Amino acid sequence: MNPVTFRGVNPPEKTGPARRSPYQRWPLYAAGFTTAFGAHAVAAGLGAESQDIGLSLLGLGILLALYDVAEVFLKPVFGALSDRIGPKPVIVGGLLAFAAASLAGLWAEQPGMLAAARLGQGVAASAFSPASSASVARLAGNNTGRYFGRYGSWKGLGYALGPLLGAFAILAGGFGLLFSVLSGVALVVAIWVLVSMPRLEPMPRTRYTLADVWRQSTGKTFLGSTLVLAAATGALGAAVGFLPALAARDGLGTAGSVAVVTVLALASSAVQPRIGALRDRGILTDRPGMIAGLSCIAVGILIAATLPGALWIYAAALLIGVGIGVATPLAFAHLADSTPKARLGRTMGSAELGRELGDAGGPLLVGGIAVAAGLPWGLGALAVLVGAAAFAAPAAAASHASSTREPR
């Protein structure tokens, strides 16, 4: 059967008072920040320092792709594992593996060691990222919007601030310092998860046939939510790369160009918790909210593509950031509420796979069309696809307000 699409599929987890403490969820937000920060900090550093470490364009492309390739193939696998053995050991093990893999980057002047570090980080992130999403869903009870808003806010900060913090670390001490910082952050977060996160029991195993898995993966709820996530993340990836290029073309200096990304990041991070809270209170429903978010992103991209000048670029960054902040927590919360607990990990892993494809596909689409027809046409094509993805936004069968909401 297709996943149930009404609220109440996942009643609150019976974990007692510990579940109601916000401190139980903070390490999960930190885990989300870690994977996003690690991905974008190293990617930005590789692009900036590729000549100094002797990388060809092909070598640079391969190193950039290793992290995402590992995640695309392994996130559903580790998500399913978290359903079987419980998410906490998967999160802790993944973070420890991330810390260990980052140490290989201490020999970053050797491309082979750099590739090993990048691949190892991607494999480790494939473990703790979907398990963290599933844990947020299980600990949220009837407040999935609020807590996915906070989780997405911290993850968005990692995506956008990673290049800035990574560049600072490289300037201060080279790749060795950057990978040391990443290793230390992952180790601290692993200990935090081990100490503060409650243990969530493995869910009872449910036997699925291949036909069941196919129906679940092609159901409107899953596909619609995942397309919304992919569109929002694709816009984020393209905006982080191309909005600073537009700003530089219009005469803004390095600081002004970087500030465009900062505006986008702050807008997205500020909006997500508030959108999630509105959803939980029944003021905002999923489908209209997702449509509004993707529409806002599309308008922002069109402004960047068609209206020159620093003011319009900053306006575009603000609109794109707000749109991402609206669509992302609603899509994740909708998935969490419509998925049986027994396969939350697998579903979140598969949804994260969709995000990774969007993250890679957005910049590739814009760059490919820009080479042939110019950057405005590339951005325009992305805006059309993001707007089209709004039609896939799934509808909820019932109100999200609930009289059995978890105590605050």
Secondary structure as UniProt FT lines:
FT   TURN            7..8
FT   HELIX           17..20
FT   HELIX           22..24
FT   HELIX           26..49
FT   TURN            50..54
FT   HELIX           57..85
FT   HELIX           87..103
FT   HELIX           104..107
FT   TURN            108..109
FT   HELIX           111..140
FT   TURN            141..142
FT   HELIX           144..196
FT   HELIX           210..218
FT   HELIX           220..249
FT   TURN            250..251
FT   HELIX           254..280
FT   TURN            281..282
FT   HELIX           286..306
FT   HELIX           310..337
FT   HELIX           341..343
FT   HELIX           344..373
FT   HELIX           375..389
FT   HELIX           390..392
FT   TURN            403..404
//
